[in-house]
């Protein structure tokens, strides 16, 4: 998702605080990040959280005030200038105003690894298909379709318990563990899924259904507005993961108060300079 550029005032969107002139203590706070800065296509220098891999590249993002391409090494093609830098500046909700010269990009934060390991304990004797004839790609699809019809459905994924998959070959569904999450009472769920799926199966509970997380996502996208970069549900963590330009403590508290503590997990592109 390409970030939008209009002014970002999530707290006002949550109807908690006015979005007027920021207090001087907030204005004095400096923020840093390492990413692409790009100018072209009719706009000046902008921060890029997502870059289209065309040549020249393209992106949209908040403006960078005080940028001087003559002072930094950069690439140029077709009227577009770009490069990767560490930038430091103040943030007014829509623009980053530099407070020091750009430098080489820092090491990016470690990406959050998604653990697709089945949450169920391994059965005695190990994972196996209970009915190999019904452990196929087709029956797997039917099982997922059936699970998704339940209002309590909270997500599903597969885990492979066989040898390391060979990318050049089709995987064997008899070596899949089908993982399904549901809210509420799980009794009867296994027999219901076993009517179509004969492979290994792990059923686990969840606090929030997929439908509930989707509803929260629509609300948060509206509340955050133009500061939003991306939002998606984590099926394994059963939370909503949201990337924004700046996740302030006030924003986090406001969202926790409205949707529940820990339901929405923010990733902030801009980080305070300590």
QUIFENMO-V220410 format. One record per backbone hydrogen bond with DSSP energy under -1.0 kcal/mol. CO is the residue of the C=O (numbers start at 1). NH is the residue of the N-H. E is the energy in kcal/mol with one decimal. If there is no record, write none. Layout:
[[CO/NH/E] [CO/NH/E]]
//
This chain:
[[9/13/-1.7] [10/14/-1.6] [11/16/-1.9] [12/15/-2.0] [23/27/-2.2] [24/28/-1.9] [30/273/-2.8] [31/89/-2.4] [32/271/-2.3] [33/87/-2.8] [35/85/-2.5] [36/48/-2.1] [37/83/-1.4] [38/46/-1.7] [39/81/-2.7] [40/43/-1.0] [43/40/-1.2] [45/64/-2.3] [46/38/-2.1] [52/54/-1.7] [52/58/-1.1] [58/52/-3.1] [62/47/-2.7] [63/96/-2.4] [65/98/-2.4] [68/71/-1.7] [69/72/-1.1] [75/82/-2.0] [77/80/-2.0] [80/77/-2.3] [81/39/-2.9] [82/75/-3.1] [83/37/-2.7] [85/35/-1.9] [86/103/-2.1] [87/33/-1.7] [88/99/-2.1] [89/31/-3.4] [90/97/-2.6] [93/8/-2.8] [95/92/-1.8] [96/65/-2.8] [97/90/-2.1] [103/86/-2.8] [123/126/-2.7] [131/134/-2.3] [132/135/-1.6] [134/198/-2.6] [136/140/-2.3] [137/141/-2.2] [138/142/-1.9] [139/143/-2.3] [140/144/-2.3] [141/145/-2.5] [142/146/-2.4] [143/147/-2.6] [144/148/-2.2] [146/149/-1.3] [147/150/-1.5] [150/153/-1.6] [152/183/-2.2] [153/210/-3.1] [155/181/-2.8] [157/179/-3.2] [159/177/-3.1] [166/169/-2.4] [172/175/-2.4] [173/176/-1.6] [175/161/-2.6] [177/159/-2.0] [178/202/-2.7] [179/157/-1.9] [180/204/-2.1] [181/154/-3.3] [182/206/-1.2] [186/189/-2.2] [188/192/-1.6] [189/193/-2.4] [190/194/-2.8] [193/196/-1.9] [193/197/-2.1] [198/130/-1.2] [198/131/-2.5] [200/178/-2.5] [202/180/-2.5] [204/182/-2.0] [209/213/-2.2] [210/214/-2.4] [211/215/-2.0] [212/216/-2.2] [213/217/-2.5] [214/218/-2.0] [215/219/-1.8] [216/220/-2.9] [217/221/-2.6] [218/222/-1.6] [219/223/-2.6] [220/224/-3.1] [221/225/-1.8] [224/227/-1.2] [225/228/-1.7] [227/245/-1.8] [230/243/-2.8] [232/241/-3.0] [234/238/-2.0] [239/234/-3.0] [240/265/-3.2] [241/232/-2.2] [242/267/-2.7] [243/229/-2.9] [243/230/-1.6] [244/269/-2.4] [245/270/-2.9] [248/252/-2.3] [249/253/-2.5] [250/254/-2.4] [251/255/-2.5] [252/256/-2.5] [253/257/-2.4] [254/258/-1.6] [255/259/-3.0] [256/260/-2.2] [260/263/-1.7] [263/240/-2.9] [265/242/-2.8] [267/244/-2.4] [271/32/-2.7]]
//
